């Protein structure tokens, strides 16, 4: 019983880690696009 639960917790942690890495990459891309837009309009 404890092994499947530990495995599911591991999967959840992997999904959360992947989500946060994707989110941080997305935020970085948006920040760069905004910075380029500001530089282009300045």
N, C-alpha and C positions, 0 to 999 in steps of 0.2 A: 504493500500500500504506500509506503513512504517513497519508494523509488519512482513510481509514476509522478507523484506530486513534485518531487525534487526535479524531475525531468521537465515538467510543465513550467516550474518556476524558472528553470534555466532558459527555456524557450521564450518565456515572457521577458526575461532580462535581455535576451538577445534582440528581441523585437523592439524593446524600449531603447536599447543602445543604438540600433540601426535607425530608429525614428529620430533620435536626437542628433545623430551624425548627419542625417539627411536634412534635418531642420536647420542645423548650424550652417551647412553648406548652402542651403537655399537662402538663408539670411545674408550670408557673405556675398552671394551672387547679386542679391537685391541691393545691398549696400554699395557694391561696385558699380552697378548700373546707375544708381542714383548719383554717385560721385561723378561718373562720366557725364551724366545729363547736366549736372551743375557746372562741370568744367566746360561743357560744350556751349551752355547758354551764357556763361560768364564772359 
